[in-house]
C-alpha cells in the first residue's frame, strides 16, 4: 500500500513540475532530464507551492523533470 501511495505522489509531483515548466512564465534553470531533489530544490522555488517544495528541501521527494506534450493537459 505504501508503495502505491509513493508512486502516486511521485507521478503527481512530476506532473505538477512538468506543467509548471511548460507554463509561459516559467524561468527555471531546470530542464527535462534534470533531477529535482534536496540539492536542486531552490531552482524550482517560484514554480511550485511551498508545501510541495518543502518536501524536496527536506529530502522527502526526488523527481526527474519530464517534458509533457503540449496537449497533455487539455
Order of alpha helices (4+ residues) and beta strands (2+ residues): alpha-beta-alpha-beta
